[in-house]
Amino acid sequence: GGGGGKISYTSVSATFKKDLQSLMDSINAADPHFVRCVNPNAEKKADLFHDQKAVEQLRCGGVIEAVRMSRESYPSRYAHQEFIGTFSCICPDVPVSGDSRAACQAMVKMMQVPEKQFRLGKTMILLKREVVDKMERQRAQLLGGRAIVLQNTARRYLARLELTQKREQRHKY
């Protein structure tokens, strides 16, 4: 006697598709961060680093290509207000109130940044790494000089205060 029951059959491709969809759902639900591990040597010994092995792993993993592409593009991105807030000290003559895009345009013009070294969008300014490095050096030099003047003023004030206190102590005796 036949039971007449149907056998459920799932194809390999249907199973694969279902498993892949489950994996994609898990990945999309998470906030993935990828960490690339680089083995420094084949012997797995501490304090032993083979440069060639590390470079080979970075190249195969696409890290070196990603860095090269990042350098060729515009890796530094600033919102207009952030750019103005960070670098307006280099361009004190540029009016920073009003249209922030126009202020950014005036600042890069005053700093003589070549047009191929930046892109100015509606909300952001994109810059090449070399330009940002140069502007950061100028900013550090300028702010470092101002910090020295401020330190000198504070030290002078404290020295005068101490001198005045010592004179008052001497006059008491």
C-alpha positions in Angstrom: 0.0 0.0 0.0 1.1 3.4 -1.0 1.0 6.1 1.5 0.7 8.6 -1.3 2.6 11.2 0.7 4.6 13.8 -1.2 8.3 14.1 -0.6 9.5 17.7 -0.3 12.5 18.3 -2.6 14.7 21.5 -2.6 17.3 22.0 -5.3 20.9 22.8 -4.5 20.6 26.2 -6.1 17.4 27.0 -4.0 19.2 26.1 -0.8 22.2 28.2 -1.8 20.0 31.1 -2.7 18.2 30.9 0.7 21.5 30.6 2.6 23.0 33.5 0.7 20.0 35.7 1.4 20.2 34.7 5.1 23.9 35.7 5.1 23.2 39.0 3.4 20.4 39.8 5.9 22.8 39.2 8.7 25.5 41.4 7.2 23.1 44.2 6.4 21.6 44.0 10.0 25.1 44.4 11.5 27.6 47.2 11.3 30.5 45.4 9.8 34.1 46.6 10.4 36.8 44.7 8.6 40.2 44.2 10.2 43.1 43.0 8.0 45.6 40.9 9.8 49.1 40.8 8.5 51.4 38.0 9.5 54.8 39.5 10.0 56.7 36.2 9.4 56.1 32.6 8.3 57.8 31.3 11.5 55.1 32.9 13.8 57.9 34.2 16.0 57.7 37.4 18.1 59.9 40.4 17.2 60.6 39.0 13.7 59.3 41.1 10.8 59.8 40.3 7.1 59.1 43.4 5.1 58.5 41.6 1.8 55.9 39.2 3.3 54.0 42.1 4.8 54.0 44.1 1.6 52.9 41.0 -0.4 49.9 40.5 2.0 48.9 44.1 1.8 49.1 44.1 -2.0 47.1 40.9 -2.3 44.5 42.3 0.1 44.1 45.4 -2.0 45.3 47.7 0.7 48.1 49.3 -1.3 45.8 49.8 -4.2 43.2 51.5 -2.0 45.8 53.8 -0.5 47.1 54.7 -4.0 43.6 55.4 -5.2 42.9 57.5 -2.1 46.0 59.6 -2.7 45.0 60.2 -6.3 41.6 61.3 -5.4 40.5 64.0 -2.9 40.9 62.2 0.5 40.3 65.3 2.7 36.7 66.4 2.8 35.4 69.3 4.9 31.9 70.8 5.2 32.2 74.5 4.3 31.8 75.7 7.9 34.3 73.2 9.1 36.8 74.3 6.5 36.3 78.0 7.4 36.5 77.3 11.1 39.8 75.3 10.7 41.6 77.5 8.1 40.2 81.0 8.4 43.2 81.9 10.6 45.4 81.6 7.5 43.2 84.0 5.6 42.1 86.7 8.1 41.1 89.2 5.3 38.4 86.8 3.8 34.9 87.6 5.2 33.6 84.4 6.7 30.1 85.5 7.4 27.3 85.0 4.8 27.7 82.5 2.0 30.0 79.8 3.2 30.7 78.4 -0.3 31.8 81.8 -1.5 34.1 82.2 1.6 35.7 78.8 0.8 36.2 79.9 -2.8 37.8 83.1 -1.6 40.1 81.3 0.9 41.5 78.8 -1.6 42.0 81.7 -4.1 43.9 83.7 -1.4 46.0 80.6 -0.5 46.7 80.2 -4.3 45.5 76.6 -4.4 45.6 75.3 -8.0 42.2 74.3 -9.3 43.2 70.7 -9.9 44.0 70.4 -6.1 40.5 71.0 -4.9 36.8 70.6 -5.7 34.1 72.9 -4.3 30.7 71.4 -4.0 27.4 72.7 -2.6 28.0 71.6 0.9 31.6 70.3 1.0 35.1 71.1 -0.2 37.4 68.2 -1.3 41.1 68.7 -1.2 44.2 66.8 -2.2 46.4 65.5 0.6 49.4 67.8 -0.3 47.2 70.9 -0.1 45.9 70.0 3.3 49.4 69.2 4.6 50.6 72.6 3.4 47.6 74.4 5.0 48.1 72.5 8.3 51.8 73.5 8.4 50.8 77.2 7.8 48.1 76.9 10.5 50.4 75.3 13.0 53.1 77.9 12.4 50.7 80.7 12.8 49.0 79.4 15.9 52.3 78.3 17.4 53.5 81.9 17.1 50.4 83.2 18.7 50.7 80.7 21.5 54.2 81.9 22.2 53.0 85.5 22.4 50.2 84.4 24.8 52.7 82.4 26.9 55.1 85.4 27.1 52.3 87.7 28.1 51.0 85.4 30.8 54.6 84.8 32.2 55.3 88.5 32.2 52.0 89.1 34.1 52.8 86.4 36.7 56.4 87.7 37.2 55.2 91.2 37.8 52.6 89.9 40.2 55.3 88.0 42.1 57.6 91.0 42.1 54.8 93.2 43.5 54.1 90.7 46.2 57.8 90.5 47.2 58.0 94.3 47.3 55.0 94.5 49.6 56.6 91.8 51.9 59.8 93.8 52.0 58.0 97.0 53.0 56.2 95.3 55.9 59.5 94.7 57.6 
